[in-house]
Amino acid sequence: MSASRTQKADLDWRDGLVPVSRQFQDPYFSLADGMAESRHVFLAGNRLPERLTDGFQVAELGFGTGLNAMLLAQAWAGENRPGRISYTGFEAFPMNPDDMAQAHRAWPNLAGLSESLIAEWRAGTKQFALGGVDVTLVFGDGRQTMPAWDGVADAWFLDGFSPAKNPELWEPDLLRAVGEHTKSGGTFATYSAAGHVRSSLADAGFEVERTNGFGRKRHMTIGIKY
Ligand SMILES: C[S@@+](CC[C@H](N)C(=O)[O-])C[C@H]1O[C@@H](n2cnc3c(N)ncnc32)[C@H](O)[C@@H]1O
């Protein structure tokens, strides 16, 4: 799927709450419990919130509904540590704000963060505060925008649609760029356990480990940059 121009996400809905991409024929998160899946895969998979400290930098391929960004903000707030952290989200097919609001209805305990995010999203702001997290959004095809990013992350959320349906976000060159934009000792986590994803991440400089997936997914992948 080409994302040379920024196109809007085209959605169907499962049970009125879970957005499913028509372009990629894949849901944005687990149909069973998207929030629990995100906490398991992206937070625990990166050993967060334990590692969060002032100045910590998270980056994500596939901003989507902003669920992972909001869970990060919630987790950081729960730690009560001084300072602020940063989050950069890459997205090629931004949702329209009403769709984002619809998806957020599934998570009443994120209502405050959702209200702030949707207000910024409607205004088209690309840099804003989400609680104690300084958010930057980068729109366009991640294969171009991410390698051009001038940041380096302590932790990555690799959250494209499934590699079979969205191979663009799992290309070896892009994953190599993820490695280059990761601090030494930095980490990634992804729900995918696809063999080619694991080997590309190993080639990108990560020590890669297959670990227990969420729910019915037996495995997921985590790694640390050495
Ligand atoms: C599984 S969803 C991400 C869910 C998201 N992390 C959340 O918290 O809601 C995958 C996302 O990757 C985005 N995407 C797909 N191809 C892309 C590309 N080439 N560059 C950047 N983003 C892309 C999709 O538009 C979608 O938002």
The ligand as an ORCA input file, in Angstrom:
! r2SCAN-3c Opt
* xyz 0 1
  C      -2.198     -1.831     14.390
  S      -2.428     -0.150     13.957
  C      -1.683      0.763     15.273
  C      -2.504      0.869     16.527
  C      -1.979      1.942     17.458
  N      -0.652      1.733     17.932
  C      -2.923      2.297     18.565
  O      -2.463      2.475     19.728
  O      -4.101      2.462     18.288
  C      -1.218      0.102     12.673
  C      -1.032      1.535     12.263
  O       0.048      1.622     11.315
  C      -0.276      2.609     10.365
  N       0.521      2.407      9.143
  C       0.381      1.449      8.200
  N       1.329      1.575      7.237
  C       2.093      2.629      7.575
  C       3.232      3.252      6.997
  N       3.765      2.815      5.840
  N       3.788      4.309      7.645
  C       3.264      4.757      8.823
  N       2.173      4.215      9.412
  C       1.591      3.172      8.811
  C      -1.759      2.387     10.149
  O      -2.389      3.477      9.546
  C      -2.241      2.140     11.580
  O      -2.594      3.332     12.212
*
